[in-house]
Amino acid sequence: MRLNQLVNRVLLVCYLVLLSLTSLWPTPVDNGGLVRQITSTVLKFCHEISWLRWLQYNQLEALANVLLYLPLGVFLVVLFPKLRLRWTMMIPVVVSILAEVIQRFYLPSRYSALDDVYHNALGGVIGVIISASTRRWLRLKSQRRLG
């Protein structure tokens, strides 16, 4: 196994631990502590900028969900390049649905929401699109140099 592949796999494991902790923590991660402080700080900062005053907690949470799942799509394309694109795009959707189902039935303090499924899946799909597009662009660029 090349060093590059090893590093990518270690990063994937670290990311999956973070994703699992945030998705399956017994209580909402933004109920208090560091996450709540970061959220408050970001909202205060945005409200000081005139064109960002529209941003409220719900929009920030949706954006955070998209950003949280975006690396999943990137890792899937990088680590499983032979997997068909449509299947690669379905994995973040399935992972998101699974996380929300677990929250709904096994974590009574958590709030399961269809919006979360949508935003999580959207982030994963965006990650797939960005990563697959970048890979294709790099391949075409390399072929032009050689050809």
C-alpha positions, 0 to 999 in steps of 0.5 A: 500500500502506498503512503498516499493510500495509507494517509487517505485511509487514516484520514477517512477513519478520523473523519468517520469517528468525527461524523459518528460522534456528531451524528450519534452523540446521545444529546444534541451537540449544539446544546452547550459547550464548545459547539454552542460557543462557536455557533454563537460566535459565528452568528454574531460575526455574520450579523455584523456584516450587512449582507450576512444579517439574514443568517440565522441558526437554522441556516447555519445548522443546514450549512454545517450539515452540508459541510459535515458530509461533504468530505464523505463524498470526497473520500468515497471518490478518492478511495473507491475510484472504480465505484460507479458514480451513481452508487457513490452518490447514494452512499451519503444518502443512505448514511444520512438516512441511517443516522437519522433513523438511529437518532429517531428510534434509539437516541430520544434526546436527539431531534431527527429531521427530514431537513437533516437527511436532505442537507447531509445527503446534499453535502455528500453528493456535492463532495462526490461531484467536486472530487469526481470533477477534479479527478476527471479534470486532472486526468484530462490535463495529464492526457493533454500533456502526454498527447 
